Amino acid sequence: MAYGFAKDFIWGASTAANQYEGGYDEGGKGLSVQDVLATTPGGHRAETKEIEPGRYYPSHVGSDGYHHMEEDVELLAGLGINGYRMSLAWTRIFPNGDDAEPNEEGLAFYDRLFDLLLERGIEPIVTMSHYEPPLKLAYAGGWSNPLTSACFVRYAETIIRRYLGKVRRWITFNEINCTQVPFGIMTGAGVLMGIFDEANTEQLRYTCLHNQFVASARVVALAHEIDSELQVGCMIASMHNYPLTCSPTDVRVAQAQNQMTYLFAGDVMVRGSYPGYAKRYFAEHGIELDVTPEDEETLAAGTVDFYSFSYYQTNCAGIDPNAEKTAGNLVSGIKNPYLAASEYGWQIDPVGLRTLLNDLWDRYQVPLMIVENGLGCHDDLVVDPDGTRHVDDDYRIDYLSRHIDALREAVVDGVNVVGYLPWSAFDLVALSTGSMAKRYGLVYVDLDDEGNGTLQRTPKKSYGWYRDLISRERS
């Protein structure tokens, strides 16, 4: 039995523009919802509607990838990766979202980046919208307004045509199912919906999600029309729950939560229609969606070519109101007594990745790609007397190693996994905290939570470990 990965398997790493890129007001870029999302000391989000003097806005600097393009591509190449999952800043292309013409300086910026990546044998796998709708569209109602859908499809067509021959794999929305999460207006679901001054109701969230589903399907069909070889995928935040006990009631509760938290989005985007369990949920919760016959045709015609997802942890679900809770990626659940957790309370479950991969493959039978998987924690930069800088993150190596072992087992199980692109290539602003203190990167970036630091890049111990693993897998 072969335990190796396919020769064309994508070994990569990931970032996102709003967390990594910076340069928020350079090159003609406009403001996104992230650019008015401040942080307070201690790594907490602060919702504002405009840029306020004296506040620190992490997306303004990110990891300053905007000014470190050549250096960072060299670091990516040094890993030996052949894929880089990244996102475009929508407002770098259309500064207000509804502009008459795209911003050429922004388009050229990504041309240069793609050229550098391709010269080093690294395929860009590009997310069109990663938690950063244009601020102007947010003031107009965000994804509850058909204007945003029209602007997104126009933006998507612009970048697909512009980068034809450079980008062949696209992802429409990052973690699209997080639109359902009942968080604050500008956190969680809010950064996907891009809405100000609206009641954060289920009706509103599912209305926005439906509009995103339809827009995504239109983009898939458009991309195939432009070039039949292009591939467009979805990106889902995995929120898998185990039943807390073997009680049939707990099993059913876990099943229902899995259906509505992450399977629902995949079912619509891969299968092309609303599943029966979702329709029942809407009816029982008073949610009325305006799903037209044209929408149904669009969803059926615009199913995705591959399924990509983030995987960080699993939780439990059950009916015990006193069960101990745990933290997680935008959502929390019941603590699993059999799992250890990170310093941020996220449960570590490599076996769960194998289980999820098998479930997804059985359900969808389309290529799967892991585009986020990583450990967020405090890292200590050590400077030796001779000036040598190093970060000894053996805990991250252990996390990634065990998840890659689980991935390998899933491949042997027969699951068609085409890529593994962990989060993240570089330290960047953590979405859940808005801080740099919670670090995920294979490369340390010298920057603190208030934007102070040299921005010097230092490969961590995990960088060398991952480089060597990729080399072995390809030999």
BELJODA-V155237 format. One record per pair of residues at least 24 apart in sequence whose C-alpha atoms are under 7 Angstrom apart, sorted by the first residue. I is the first residue (numbers start at 1). J is the second residue. Records with the same first field share a line. If there is no record, write none. Layout:
BEGIN
I = J, J
END
This chain:
BEGIN
3 = 408, 412
7 = 474
9 = 418, 419
10 = 82, 83, 418, 419, 420
11 = 81, 82, 83, 419, 420, 421, 470
12 = 81, 82, 83, 84, 420, 421, 422
13 = 83, 84, 85, 421, 422, 423, 424, 425
14 = 84, 85, 86, 371, 372, 421, 422, 423, 424, 425
15 = 85, 86, 423, 424, 425
16 = 86, 87, 130
17 = 86, 87, 88, 89
18 = 59, 62, 89, 132
19 = 59, 62, 428, 429
20 = 62, 63, 64, 65, 428, 429
21 = 62, 63, 64, 65, 66
22 = 59, 60, 61, 62, 63, 64, 65, 66
23 = 60, 61, 64, 66
24 = 59, 60
27 = 105, 106
28 = 92, 103, 105, 106
29 = 91, 92, 95, 106
30 = 91, 92, 95, 96
31 = 91, 95, 134, 135
32 = 91, 132, 133, 134, 135
33 = 132, 133, 134, 135, 191, 194
34 = 59, 132
35 = 59, 60
39 = 434
43 = 433, 434, 435
44 = 433, 434
45 = 433, 434
47 = 186
56 = 450
58 = 429, 434
62 = 428, 429
63 = 427, 428, 445
69 = 113
73 = 116, 117
77 = 120
79 = 463, 467
80 = 467, 470
81 = 122
82 = 121, 122, 123
83 = 122, 123, 124, 125
84 = 122, 123, 124, 125
85 = 124, 125, 126, 371, 421
86 = 125, 126, 127
87 = 126, 127, 128, 129, 130
88 = 127, 128
90 = 129, 133, 134
91 = 134
96 = 134, 135, 136
97 = 134, 136, 137, 151
98 = 151
114 = 166
124 = 167
125 = 167, 169, 170
126 = 169, 170, 171
127 = 170, 171, 172, 173, 174
128 = 171, 172, 173
129 = 172, 173, 174
130 = 173, 174
131 = 174, 191, 192
132 = 191, 192
133 = 192, 194
138 = 194, 195, 196
139 = 195, 196
141 = 195, 196
142 = 193, 194, 195
143 = 193, 194, 208, 211
144 = 207, 208
149 = 211, 215
153 = 215, 219
156 = 219
160 = 223
168 = 230, 231
169 = 230, 231, 232
170 = 231, 232, 233
171 = 232, 233, 234, 235
172 = 216, 233, 234
173 = 234, 235
174 = 235, 236
175 = 235, 236, 237
176 = 235, 236
177 = 236, 237, 261, 262, 265
179 = 205, 209
180 = 205, 206
188 = 330
203 = 287
207 = 289
213 = 269
214 = 295, 298, 299
217 = 298, 299, 302, 303
218 = 298, 302
220 = 302, 303, 304
221 = 301, 302
231 = 305
232 = 304, 305, 306
233 = 304, 305, 306, 307, 308
234 = 269, 304, 306, 307, 308
235 = 307, 308, 309
236 = 262, 308, 309, 310
237 = 262, 309, 310, 311
238 = 262, 309, 310, 311
239 = 314
240 = 314, 315
241 = 314, 315, 316, 317
242 = 315, 316, 317
243 = 316, 317, 318
244 = 316, 317, 318
250 = 317, 318, 319
253 = 317, 318
254 = 317, 318
269 = 303, 304
270 = 303, 304, 364
271 = 303
272 = 299, 300, 303
273 = 299, 300
305 = 366
306 = 366, 367, 368
307 = 366, 367, 368, 369
308 = 368, 369, 370, 371
309 = 369, 370, 371, 372
310 = 370, 371, 372, 373
311 = 372, 373
312 = 373, 374
313 = 346, 347, 348, 349
314 = 347, 349, 352
330 = 432
343 = 377
350 = 402, 403, 406
351 = 406
353 = 406, 407
354 = 406, 407, 409, 410
357 = 410, 415
358 = 410, 415
361 = 415
367 = 416, 417, 418
368 = 416, 417, 418
369 = 417, 418, 419, 420
370 = 419, 420, 421
371 = 420, 421, 422
372 = 421, 422, 423
373 = 422, 423
374 = 400, 422, 423, 424, 440
375 = 399, 440
376 = 438, 439, 440
377 = 438, 439, 440
378 = 437, 438, 439
379 = 439
389 = 458
390 = 458, 460
391 = 460, 461
392 = 460, 461
393 = 460, 461, 462
396 = 462
397 = 462
END
